[in-house]
Amino acid sequence: MREINISTVIAVKRKEKGVMQDELAEYIGVSKASVSKWETAQSYPDITLLPQLAAYFNISIDELVGYLPQMTTQDIRKTYHRLADDFGKKPFDQVLSECQAVIKKYYSCFPLLLKMAILLFNYCSLLKEEERQQALLQEIVDLCVRVKTESNDAHLAKQANSIEAMSRLSLGQPKQVLELLSENSIPISSDDMMLASAYQMTGKIEKAKSVLQVSLYQHLISLIETAHSYLFFVIDEPDKFEQALHRFIQLSESFDVEGLNPNSLCQLYYVAAHGYAVLKNKEKALEMLNRFAYICTTTLLPFKLKGDNFFDCIEEWFHDTDIDLQAPRDEKTIRNSILQSVVENSVFNILCDEPGYKSIIHKLTAFAKQQTN
């Protein structure tokens, strides 16, 4: 990110143009001393002179003052992960203020605003006061609405709509969520098959294969993540819960989801453990909780999306799209939240006296205390 720095811009552009300070001063109608002070940042040009200076150097006023209303994708990612890391190390209010300053400075950079909405949503739970948490959730909603209404980017708008829906759900606004997600809408069919066929017809077989692999990967991970919610809704039907879980685990093992996206599998085992605890099945609850703890402590971190021998054509897609290959939160927060998700879930109280449960808590506690590199 660059700060406003008109002094440097004037000096650089004047030298590029090959003119002396007195020549520039004569053209603008000021003294040579004024130009000298501009270039050494002792003073700044009057605002009425900015259009004339910009025209003289054949640049925009934004370029003249060194202001960039937009950030590059790389800068957005760096900013996101720096602030995420700060949330794990610095006082919450200090980092929140910095987030708000970045948002204000780049208020027309809609990809950044979306990332800031995601960042604030991910760390909103660190606020313990309900009133402040709700106020921050409303800020997130406002950011999402701005992205949707001002960006003219359908992809960004769709993502913003999802974040807004999650925020409104956290705010206890189910009616607005239903309106946002259009519960009666029919999903639009994918264009992946047509795109792959087009590549095939032009002789780009590898590109066609890559398109289909990306589609398979997206649908696989989406299915596993949808399974988390589905299992919650069939806990009161033990046979259906067992059957669904069995199928989801088989699918995950067949495609080695643990290697592709361990976070998705962690959540599946966690929901499974929760469900079995609700059903008072201690043995299976401990089994699923053990699987959850094992992946969390051995595979989950450092977080990295990747392909494998089957998905061998998707690495380029990871890097060419705006998919973030790093974790959405800093590792310290992730480790602590994993431990808290178990010890603070009252449904696991039935396991408290079990040696296996105590072993899991011991393992997760040690994991939470590990230092990140």
ABEGO torsion letter per residue (X at the ends): XBBBBAAAAAAAAAAAAGBBAAAAAAAAGBBAAAAAAAAAGABBBBAAAAAAAAAAAGBBAAAAAGBBABBBAAAAAAAAAAAAAAAAABBAAAAAAAAAAAAAAAAABAAAAAAAAAAAAAAAAABABAAAAAAAAAAAAAAAAAAAAAAGBAAAAAAAAAAAAAAAAAAGBAAAAAAAAGAABBBBBBAAAAAAAAAAAAGBAAAAAAAAAAAAAAAAAAAAAAAAAAAAAAAABAAAAAAAAAAAAAAAAAAGAAAABAAAAAAAAAAAAAAAAAAGBAAAAAAAAAAAAAAAAAAAOBBBBBBBAABAAAAAAAAABABBABBABBAAAAAAAAAAAAAABAAAAAAAABAAAAAAAAAAAAAAABBBX
